[in-house]
Amino acid sequence: MSNATGSGRVVIVTGAGRAIARQVALDFAREGDRVVVVDMIEERAKRTAAEIEAASGTALAVACDVRDEMAVRSMVEQTIRTFGRVDVLVNAAGGYTLGRVTHELSSEDWDMVVDSNLKGIFLCCKHVIPHMMKAGGGRIINFSSNAGRTSSPALGVHYTAAKAGVLGLTRHLAREYAAQHILVNTIAPGPALVERNYEIMSAEGLEELRKDIPLGRFAEPSDLSAAVRFLAGDGARHITGATLDVNGGYVMV
Ligand SMILES: NC(=O)c1ccc[n+]([C@@H]2O[C@H](COP(=O)([O-])OP(=O)(O)OC[C@H]3O[C@@H](n4cnc5c(N)ncnc54)[C@H](O)[C@@H]3O)[C@@H](O)[C@H]2O)c1
């Protein structure tokens, strides 16, 4: 860990080892926040943290599978030991399996996807919220998906159900902790040009998908990062329980 410039908020970003959440972590750090980079793959967490430190930011890499309550508790304890507080929690971690119709889906795949995308958010919130309450407030930003707004044939019923669950969890927490000044919102990204979509789709499939996006392009990680940082910032101080769709018009609700 370096202590070069960070003097701002303490921000935990889960899934920050690559793609969208990596960009979120880099951008918070560039703006002077101290970032806890969480990923279940340790090398990825360390790589993002090293990028932040190379740019004179402050980061702590923590290997943590958000499905595992002991690991989440220990990640939050490490954060408090290192930085003393948590101001912002960004829950972006989540796994996926490639499209299986429901009658062929294994219960193991169901558990992995629902636990990593939904239970993991519950666990991170559960262990962070007491610290936010003690500090007098905080911001939580949860990642859903356009799949949570509609459905995801490419990723399956477990992904759709988990991402729809994130919307309900967010609304519930927003009401439950409003009096404690903990604001809880959802980002629902549309298709982004990141590693997972190259893993899921062919070049032709991606091009077909692109044509269905009214703004004519995929989301960049920086589009999602800007929305997350808006919800974490002063301009969003009267927004809680909301879902911000960042999808180029792909799904309009
Ligand atoms: N990429 C897209 O087009 C897209 C679209 C809609 C929603 N989303 C959502 O946005 C978020 C980020 O998507 P992405 O494509 O950048 O992510 P990704 O699939 O590249 O995963 C990011 C990181 O999460 C980590 N991770 C996975 N399961 C974990 C677990 N149980 N504990 C800790 N870390 C774990 C992975 O190791 C990986 O490094 C996800 O919640 C995803 O569902 C993405």
The ligand as an ORCA input file, in Angstrom:
! r2SCAN-3c Opt
* xyz 0 1
  N     -19.939     -6.159    -19.008
  C     -21.185     -5.882    -19.316
  O     -21.563     -5.724    -20.514
  C     -22.201     -5.736    -18.222
  C     -23.528     -5.442    -18.567
  C     -24.472     -5.308    -17.547
  C     -24.080     -5.456    -16.222
  N     -22.783     -5.733    -15.937
  C     -22.420     -5.876    -14.516
  O     -21.392     -4.960    -14.218
  C     -20.484     -5.515    -13.262
  C     -19.077     -5.515    -13.827
  O     -19.092     -6.227    -15.056
  P     -17.731     -6.592    -15.819
  O     -18.085     -7.168    -17.137
  O     -16.820     -5.427    -15.735
  O     -17.189     -7.736    -14.821
  P     -16.276     -9.060    -15.072
  O     -17.138    -10.187    -15.470
  O     -15.138     -8.715    -15.942
  O     -15.798     -9.348    -13.571
  C     -15.086     -8.366    -12.838
  C     -14.327     -9.039    -11.724
  O     -15.225     -9.612    -10.754
  C     -14.528    -10.664    -10.132
  N     -15.464    -11.559     -9.429
  C     -16.357    -12.419     -9.972
  N     -16.986    -13.101     -8.990
  C     -16.491    -12.646     -7.812
  C     -16.731    -12.981     -6.444
  N     -17.595    -13.939     -6.101
  N     -16.035    -12.311     -5.477
  C     -15.134    -11.364     -5.819
  N     -14.838    -11.047     -7.092
  C     -15.509    -11.670     -8.080
  C     -13.807    -11.344    -11.298
  O     -12.677    -12.066    -10.839
  C     -13.429    -10.170    -12.187
  O     -12.082     -9.767    -12.044
  C     -21.010     -6.921    -12.971
  O     -21.828     -6.879    -11.818
  C     -21.849     -7.235    -14.192
  O     -22.853     -8.196    -13.931
  C     -21.847     -5.884    -16.895
*
